[in-house]
Structures are given as C-alpha cells and as structure tokens.
Amino acid sequence: MTSETWRVGVLFSTSGITAAVERTQRNATLLAIEQINANGGIDGRLIEPIAYNPGSDPKQYRDQAELLCDQHKVSVIFGCYMSSSRKAALPIIEARGALLFYPTLYEGFEYSPHCIYTGPAPNQNSVQLVNYVSQKFGNRIAMIGSNYVYPYESNRVIADLFTQTGGRVLHEQYVPLTATADVFARIIEQVAKLQPDAIYSTVVGDGIALFYQAYRAAGLDPATMPIISLSTSEAEVAQMAPGTAVGHITASPYFEGLRTPQSEAFVAAYRARFGADARITACAEAAYFQVYLYALGVARAQTDRFALLLPHLHDLEFDAPQGRVKIDGATNHTHVWSRVGQVNAQGLFDVVDEPGVRVAPDPYMLKYSLDAETPLAVRLNFQPMGS
C-alpha cells in the first residue's frame, strides 16, 4: 500500500431543493469508494474523495468544479444532478482537461468527451414509459414541469413520442423550482378539467412531493389518470405522507426492490452504512457503479489523466445492481436496463413492465420507433449481452 492516493471530486448537494435525491448519490459514491479502498484501492493506492456541497445552485457547481480542478488538482469528478448543474460545471471540467462522471437521467441530445453519462438517455426510459402508458391508460397527456432545461427538453421528447402513438398534448406548463403548494393546487384543478389519460411530470426537487400531495387532495385516481414521471424516485416518495404516491408510474433502470444478488448486496451495504430506513434511488445506483467503472479504467490505464484514461473506459462492463452495464465507446453513454415501475403502499416501486433487455444508448434518438410493426428489440435499440 502506497501513501499516494487517487484524488477525486464529489459534487452532490446535501442542502437545497434537490438534496433528497442528491444525498443518495453522494452516499452511494462514498460507499463504493470505501468498498474499493477496503479491498486495497486501485493497485495499492486508495481513492481520496474531496466532497463539496453545491447547495442545489448551478453557480456553486461551476465554482466548486473549478476549485476541485485548480486547487485540489483532481482529474475526475463524480457529480451533478439537475441538467442546469451539469451544464454549469462541464465547461470548467472540459477546459481543465478533467472528466465528469454524471449519474443522472437526463434529456439527451448531448455529447462531451469529458463526460461519462451513466444515467439513462431518453431512448432508455422515455420510450419505454410512453410505450407502457399509451397501451395501459391512453395517449392524451398534460405536461407539468419545473422551469429549467431538463423539463423543456424532456417534454419535447415525450410529446413527440405520444404524438407518434396518435396522441396529443392537452396542456403544458412550467413552474418555478420554488413553487408552493397553492401553485400546484391550482394547476391540478386546471388539468383535472381537461381529463387527460396521464399527467407527465418533470417537476424536480422538493416540488415533487407538493405536486403529488395536490393531486391526492383533489381526489384524483391514478388508476385512470396517473402521474407519470422520470424524475420521481424513492427519495421523493419518502418525503410524502404515506400512500400519497401509490399507483403512480415511472421508468428507470433500477429500483430499490430489485431482486438480483448484486442489488441485494448493494442495498444491504447501503443500509448498513447509512441507516436501515435509508431510501435508495436509481441515481444512487448509477453513482455507485460508476465509481467501479472508474476504478476498472484506472487499473487498466495506470493513470487517471483524461486523455490516457478515456480509451480504457470505452466498452468497460460491470455487474451493477441493475444488471451488467457497459460504457459505449461511441457516445460516452451507458448500456442500461429498462424497467417500468409503479409505486406500492410501502413507497417502493413494483416492476410492472420489464422487457428483459439491455438497451444501447441512443442519446440523439436516431434509431428508435414506436411503430407497433417494428420488432421490440429494434424499437428498444436492443443489443445482446456482450455485443
């Protein structure tokens, strides 16, 4: 064991509007680092995390990324949740010749050689969500989102997908990140009069609980008009009164209740470290496995310097809690598993649709189709294991 370390930045918020989910990402990152270090680190060198709290403020992500690169001399940063935070930090990371591992679902239509995207792109969650909802509930939707880049872009994709199924958007509205309960109550009242088949929510952070609570207070029924949302996870459901989110739907590569040996080991280790009641999210799972991918890449490259490390990350595979994942060398995105989940009475997600295929990333949505005549494997851009 050498005294020299692999120094990395950890940039997740423990305060602010998105702290609930970002804490899970920070925890999972630190858990993976601790596990790797307990097994001797990377070739006898421990990983040394330097963590900051950007407070859910994009400017702080930018400033703290600069601090990590310039003062602490890190070459790799694990971090960012909202797309606004990624877009704030990434130019700094690119200019410093560093690398960002980004473990969050996002709107797609982006590529940077200085970013490894380990959360799902739209062809890995939006397509599956629309496919399920349009068949089970219908394709007339209302869209409500927070006022920043991800909701606008995600709504554009979702609207296009529903339109392909013959559906239409009945209502589209954006609210401040700090929107209050009365704002959501008025929106729910307005949307209910339109009687959509589903409400697509891209509300993020603390507003998620307020939105679902307004829905429940209005007496609406998720059996006939569910909230469908890619940004609602176990962490946000835990912020709600019991039963508030029951019946609502999301699509994600991972859910806390997934029964695989890797998932059960991950959940057990996470709860042993952070508490028996700790909630675990897909964003946390991606934050966890991306540290292992980093470690495998550094062990191959024998360096963490961007230009030398990046080629060794391409096509790396790892048995993650969700299933075996792989970094795509052409796009810097990740091959992940697609699942649709519905909230149960325990505040967890039951898997209600699971094609059982690993989905190759298509961040620019070039190869997808919702045409029912197209075979499922082609619609999902499926590539067999090991391809």
N, C-alpha and C positions, 0 to 999 in steps of 0.2 A: 504494500500500500504506500503510495507516494503522498506527500503533503500538498502537491499541486492539485488543483481542482478544475472541473469543468464548470465555469460560471455561467449561469443562465438567468434571464429576467423572467419574472412572473407578474403579469399585469392584469389583474382582475379586481373588480370593485367589491369592497366589503361594506360600503355605505352608498346611499343614493338609490335611485328608483329601480335599478336592475340588480341590486345587491343580493336578493334572494337566490337567483339562479347563478350569479357570478361567484358567490361563496362556494357553491357546489363545484364549480370549475377550479377554483383555487385549491379547495380541499383535495380534489382528485389529482391535480398536478403535484401537490406536495406529497400525497400518498405514494404515487408512482416513483417519485424521486427517492423517498425514504426506502421503498422496497428495493429499488435498484442499488442504492448505497448499502443496504443491509447484505446484499449479495456481492459486495466488492466493488460497486461502482462500475465504471467503464474502463476496463483494462487496468484496474487498480487505482483509478482516480475517481474520487467522489464527485457527485454533482452538487454544486453550491447554488441554491436558489437565492436570488435577491428580489424580494417581493415589494411591490408598491400598491397603494390603494388609490386609483384614479377617481373614486367617488362618483362614478357614472357620468363623468363630464368629459366629452371628447377632447377638449383642450388639454386636460390633465393627462389623457393617454398620450397625446403628442409630446407634451413636455416631459413626461416620465420616461417615454421611449428614448427621447434624446438624452436624458440623464443616465439611463441604463447603458446606452451605447457609448456615450462620451466619457462619463465619469467612471462607470464600473467596467467598461470595456467588454461588455457581453457581445457575443456573436449571434446568440439565439434568444428570442423572446417567445414565451408561451403566453398568449393573452388575447384580450378583446372579446366583447360580446356583441353589442349593437354595431351595425354596419357603419354608423357615423364614427364610432371609436376606431374601428379598423381603418377607415379611410383617413382619419386624422393621424394615426400612428404610422401607417405604412410608408408614406413618403420619407419620413425620417429614417425608417429602417432600411429602405432602398438606398437612400443617399449615403448611409453609413456602411453599406455592404454587409448588412446583417440579414437574419432570416426570422420571419414570424411564423409560428405555428398557430393557426386560427381554428378553434374547436367548436364553431357555432354554425348552425344552419344559416343560410343567407340567401340573397335574392339572385345569385348567379351573375352571369354576364361580366365576369372579371377574370383577369389573369395577371399575376405578377410572379416573376421568377423568384422573388424574395418572400413568397408566402406559400406555405403548405396548408391547404384547406382540408380539414379533417371532418367538418360537419357536412351535411348533405346539401347538394345543389338542387334546384327546382325539379330536375328530372328524377331525383331520388326521393322526393317527398310530395311535391305538389301534384305531379301526375297521378301518383297512387291515391292521394286524398280525393282528387276530383273524380277519378275512376270509381272509387267506392261510393262516394256521396251521391253522385249522379245516378247510380244504379239503385241505391237503397232509399234515397229521400227525394231526389229530383234535382233540377239544374237551374232553378230560378234563385238567385242569391242576392243578398245585401252584403256590402263590404264596409267594415269599420276598422280604422287603423290609427295608430299614433302618427304624429306629423314629423316624419323624417324619412330617410331614403329607403329603408327596407320595406315599410308598408306600401309605399307608392309602387316600387318595382315588383314586389310580390303580388300585389293586387293586379298589376298589368298582366302578369303570367297567369294568375288564377282566372281572371276574366277571359283571357284568350282560350284557356283550356275548357272552361264551361261553355263558351261560345261554340267550340268545336263539337260539343255534345248536343248542340241545338238549344242551349240555354241562353240566359241573358242576365245582365246585372240590373237589379231594380233600384239600387241605391248605393252610393259611395260617399263616405265622409271621413274626415281626419280630425283628430282632436289633439290638443297639447299633451306632451308627456306627463304633465302635472294635472291632467283633467280630474275634476272632482266627481263625487258620487251623483250630484244633481245633473251634471252634464250627461253622464251615461244613462240616467233615468229618462231624460228627455229623448235621447237617441233611441233607446229601446221602445219607448212609446210610439215614436215615429215609424220605426222599422216594423213593429208588430202590425200596424195598419196595412202594410204592403203585403203581408203574408208570404214571405219568401220560403223556399224549401229549406234553406240553411242560411246562417249568418257567418260569413268568413271574417274572422277577427285577426288583425295584425296589431292589436293593442299589445304593448310590451310593459314590463316592469310592474310597479305597484298598481297601475291602472287595470291590469288583468282581473284581479280579484274584485275591484269595483264594478267592472263590466259584467262579470258573471253574477254578482250579487244583484245588480239591477235587473238582469234577465229573470232571476228567480223571484224577485219581489214582484215582478209584473205577472207572474203566474203562467209563464210560457212553458211549453212542453218540448223537451229535447227529443222525444220520440217522434215528433212530427216536424220540428224546426230546430235542429241542434245548432249550437255554436261549433264551428269547425275552425281549428286554429293550429298553426305550426309553431306558434310562439308560447303556447301554454304547456307547461311541464309539471311534474310532480312538485316542484318547489313552489310554483304559484298556486297550485291546488291546495297546498298545505297552508297558505295564507287565508284561505276562505273558511267560512263556517262549514261544519260537516254537512255533506250532502249537496252543497251548492253546485258543484260541477258534475254531478252524476249524470251520465248519459251523453255528455259532450265528447267530441271526437278530435283526434289529431293523427298525424302520420309522422313516423320517426324511425330511425334505425334501431333505437334501443329504448326499452322501458325497464324500470326498476324491478318489476316482477318477472322478467325473462328467465326461463329455466334452462340455462346452459351451465355446465361446470365452471366456465370462465366467469359468467355473470354472478353465479352464487358465491364464488370465491371473492370477486370484486366487492359485492355487497357486504359480505361478512367482514372483509378487511376495512372497508369504509366505515361501517358502523362501529367496529371495534376502536377505530381511531377517532371518530367524530361524534359518536353517540348513537344509542340504539334507535332513536327516533329520527335520525338524520334522513332526509329525503335525497334521493339520487336521481339525476336527470340524464338525458341523452347528451347534453352539452358537457356534463361531468364525465361521462363515459368517453367521449371524444378527447377531452382534456387528459384523461388517464392514458388511453392507448397511444396518443401522440408522443408522450414522453418516452414510451418504449420504442416507438419507431425512431425517434431521435437517437436514442442510445444505440440501437442497432446500426444506424447510419454512421454515427461517430466511431463505433467499433470497426466498421468497415474502412472508413476513410482515414482513421487515426488522426483526425483533426475536426474541429468544429467551425473552421473557416468556410464561409458561404460557398465560394467557387469550387472548393475541393469537396465539400460535404454534399452538395446538392445532387451530383450524379449518383452518389451512393444511396440516396434516399429513394430515387426513382425505382419503382416496381418492388420496393420492400413490402413484405407481408408480415402480419402479426395476428395471432389468435386473440382478438379482442373480446370483451364480454358480449358484444352483439353478434359475433361470428368473425371469420377470417377477413381482415381488411387489407387493402393494398393501395399504396400511393401510385397514382397514374403519372407516368413519366411525361406524357404529352401535355397535361393540363395542370399538374401540381395539386389536383383534387384527389379524392379518395374513393375507391370502390367500397360501397357500404351496402347494408341490408335494408330493405324497405318493409315497413310494417305499418298497419293502421290500428290505432288503439282507441278504446272508449273508457271513460272514467267510471270506476265502480264505486261502491259505497265506502270502501276503505281509502278512497282518494288516490288509488293507483289506476293503472291502465290495463284493461284486458285486451289482448290482441284479438281483433275481430276479422282481420284480413292479413294474410301472410303468404305472399306468392312463393316464398322459399327460394328466392334467387338473390344473388348478389348483383347490384346494379352498378354498371360502369358510369363514371361521371360524364355528364354532357352539359357543362356549365352554360353554353350558349344555345342550348335547346335545339340542336341541329338535326337530331336523329329520332326524335320522339314522335309519337302519333297516338291519338285516342280513337282512331278509326277501329271499330269493332271487327272489321275484316282482317286487321293485322294481327298476326300471332302474338300472344302475350310476351314471349321472350324478346320479340322485336320492339313492341310497344314500350317495354321497360328498359330497352338498351341492355339486355342481359348478356353477360359474358360468363361462360362456365368457370368454375373454380380453377385457379392456376393458369388461366389464359393471360 
